[in-house]
Every structure is written in structure tokens, then in C-alpha cells.
């Protein structure tokens, strides 16, 4: 599909999977060929995120309403099943002991509130216009060439869904908290303008802002609920701080119409 993804991505030399759906991909060594550096949670600048949003707008517009999206039915399920797994009761108790655990519990006093929010968000997203989504557009999956040109990595969770899935996840995960608070509305407008210029029908800003807030139900399990062995503790804490703060700032339960118990 790479030839139909109008983004700066690594060259792929080989890709295959076996009968058990175990895959192997051989990609360009972009550190060697392009002098690439890699992004991280809360480590990108506003200008870098704006440039990346332009690339996402191009991809979303290219794939908006494409009949090939039907071939991706069910591709969203692995991610959703993983989120349900990390929201099990026993794991939730461990999450509350982490650096960001107090804010997590203040925002979601009962894990069932987050489960309900996630289910409601999925229902709304599934009813929205569909395009090709990267699926995991967080700051750590971005790279920058020697001259600063941005690019995108790690498409293993791609699926057919709402463009707001990628947009909100990139802004919230990539920017430091204060930059996100100050610039997120301007960046959302920037994306909408770019997507509209590329020929895609988009929400009004007011509707897009509501959907943006609703996507925090994705951000929390994706950024704050991973198993402790999933990466360095510094990365886990950085991601958790970003997403739990955003969920509180943006009142995700209110945006989804879920009353607090």
C-alpha cells in the first residue's frame, strides 16, 4: 500500500507473513541513509507537529471513502482487544500506583467509567466517515531527516476509521503539555484547512473539537495503561503524564456524555 500513502516513509525492501500471521518487514536504515533522528512522547515542537499534520491530511484525503477500505474490515480489532485486556481489574490496581496514578484515578474513579468511555467512542468512531488511519500516530513513531523534514513510521496498527483518531493522538502524544494546551486548537484548525485543501470533506471546527476531546478515551489506555515491561519506565511515565493530563483537561467523560458515578 506504500505507493498510495502520500507521506514521507522509509523504503520497504521486503515484507511477508506466514500462515500464523507472523510477519517480517525489512525497512531502509533511515539513520544511515537520511541521518534520521526519532521523536518521542511530548518531545516534538509545534512546527514539527503542524508539518506532520499536513502529511496526515494528504493521506486521509487520498483514502477518504476509498472502496478498498472494505478490505480492512476487522483490522481495528487487535488494538481494541488489547485495550480491553489492559483495563482488567487487577491491572487497573497496579496502574494506580504509577507516577500518574493519582490523576488517572481522579479522572476515572472507577475503571468501568473508562471502559464505558472507550466503548462509546468506538461506537461514534465506527459511525463516522472512514479513511485510512495510521492507527498509532504517537510522537515516538515520527522521524526527522537531516534537514528537519518529518516522516512517519510503524504502520502495524492501520485500519479504516475516522481521521480524528490520528489527529488527536498525534497532537496529544507529541507535544509537551503546555504547548498542547496553548496550541491544540490552532493545530486542529491547521489540519482541517489542509485536509479541506486536499479535497476531503471535514467537520466544522466545533464538531471536530468535540470529536478531538472524545478521542482521549483512546489516548488513556494507549498511553497510560501499558504493561510495565513494555518499555523504559521514563517513557511509560512520560506517556502517562501526557494522556492523563489531556483527559482531565478536555473532560473526556463529558465529551462522551458519560456521567461520573
N, C-alpha and C positions, 0 to 999 in steps of 0.2 A: 504493500500500500504506500510505500515511501514516496513514490513518484506523484502521488496525489495528496501529499501533505506539504503545503507551501510554507514550510518552516525551515530554519537552519538546524539540521540534524546530522549526526555522524553518518558516514557512509557505512553500509552493511555489506560485508563480503560473503557471508554465509548464514543461513538460518534453516533449521529443520527441527522436527519433533517426532517422537516415536509413538507407538500405539498407546502408551500410557500417558501421552500428552506432556512428557518431559521434553523441554526444549533446549536448544543450544543456539546461541547467536554469536557471531564473530563481527565485532564492530571496529571501525577505524580508531586508532590510538590518537585521539584529538589533542592530547598533551604534546605528543611528538610532532604531529602534522600542523597543528594550529596554535600551539602554545597556550592551550586552554587552561583556564582556572575554573573552579567549580563553585556554585552557590552553596548556601546553607540556610538553615532556619533563621529568619529575622536578620539576614546579613546583606540583603540587596538594597540598592538605592532606589529612590522614587523613579529616576530616569530609566534605570535598568528595567524596572517592572513595567513602566509605560511602553518601552520598546518591545518587551515580551508580549504584552497585551495586544500589540499590533499584529504580531505573528499569530497569536491565537485567534484574533478576529479574522485573519485571512483563512486559516484552516476551517474555522466554524462556518464561514460564509461559503467556502468551497463545498462543504459537505451538507449544508442545510437542506433537509428534505431529500437527500440523495436516496434513490431506491435501493442502493447497496446496503443501506443501514439495516434493512431487514435481515441481512445475513449475520448481523451481530446480535440477534435476539439471544438473551441469556448471558451475554458477556459481562453484565453488571453483577451477576450472582456471586462470584468468588469474593469480591470485596464486601458485599453485603453480608455474606455468611461469616466472614472474618470479624466484621464489626459486632455481629450478634455474639460471637464467641468471646470477644474481649469485654463485653458488657455482662458477662455472667457474674453472679453474686460474689463468689469467692474472689475473683479478680478485682472487682469493684472495691472491696475492702482493702486490698493491697494498694490500689491507686490512691486512696485517700491518705496514705502515709507518705506520699511523694511530696516533693518541694512545692508543687502547685495544688496539693490535695485539698487544702482548706478552701481555696477558691472554687475548685471543682464541686465540692460538697455544698458550698453556699449557693452555687448556680443551679445544681441538681441535688436537692436534699435527699432524693430517692432515685436510685438508678432507673426505676421504671419511668420516671419523667424523661430521661434521655432516650430510653427505648421507644417511648411513645413519640418523642420528637423526631427520632430517626425514621420511624415508620410513616409518620405524617409527611415528612419531607420527601421520602421516596414516592409516596402516592402523588404528591404535587409535581415532582420532577417527571414522573412517568406520564403525566397528562400534558406536559409542556411540549412545544415544538422540539424536534430532535435534530441533532447533528453529531458529528464525530467528536467525542471527548477524549482528551488525553487520559483522564482518569486519576492522575496523581501528580498534579502540576504544582508541587510544593517547591520552595526555594532551593532545596538540595538537588532537585532534578534539572537545574538550569546550568548552563556553562557560558563562558565568555572568552572569545578569541583574543589574540594579542592586541588587536585594535579596539577591543571592547564590544565587538558585535556579539549579541546574545544568541544562544541556541538552546535546544530542548532535548533532554534525554529520557530514557526509561518509559517506554510506551506499553509496558506489560499489562496495565490495567485498562486499556482503552475499551470503550463501549459506546453505544448510541444513547445519547441523553441530552439534557439541557446544557446550553453553553455556559450558564451561570455556575455550573459545577466547577469548571476550570477557572473561571474568572475570580470567583470568591476565594477559592483555595489558594491561588497564586498570590493575591493581594495580602491575605491574612497571614500566610505562612512565610512569605518572603521578606516582609518589611519589619523593621523594629516597631515596637508597639506605638511609640509616639508618632512616628512617621505614618503608620497606618491610620491612627486616629485623625491626624491632620489632613491626609491626602486621599483617603479611600474613596470619598465621593467624587473628587476630581478624576481619579483614575478610572472609576466606573463610567463616568461620562466619556472619558477618553476612549475606552473600549467600545462603548455604544456608538460613538461617532465613527470609529474605524470600521466596525462591522457594518454599519449602515452604508458607509462609503464603498465597501466591498460588495454591496448588493443584498445584504441579508436584512430581513425584517426583524426588528428588535423591539423590546419593551420600551415604554416610556421610562424616563428616569425614575419616577415614583414607583412604578411597578418593579423595575429592576432592583431598586434599593430594598424593597420588601423581600424579593427573592434572594438577594445577596445576604440579608440577615438570616433568612431561613436556612441557608446552606451551612450555618455554624453547627447545625445538627450533624453534619458530616465532619466538620473540622475537629470537633472534640474527640470522637472515637479514633479518628485517623491520626491526630497529633498528640493526644494526651493519654491514650489507653493502650498503647502497645506494650507487649511483654518487656520486662526489664532487660532481658537478654537480647533485645532486638537491635541494640546499638550502644555506643558510649553514653554514659549517664549524663554527660554535659549536653549531648544532642537531645536526649529524651526530655531533660528538664527545660531546655530552650523551647522545644516544640510545645510542651505542656503549658508553659507560661504564656506563649503567644495565643494559643487557641482558647484556653480557659478565660483569659482576659477579654478576647474578642467576643466570646459567647456571652459574657456578662455585659460588656459594653453595648452590644447590639440586641440584647434581650431576645434571645432565640426562642424561648418559650412563648413570649408574647407575639413574636412574629408568626409563629405557627398556630396561635390560638389555643395553646395548651395551658390550662390553669395550674398554678402551683398548689400542691396539696398542703 
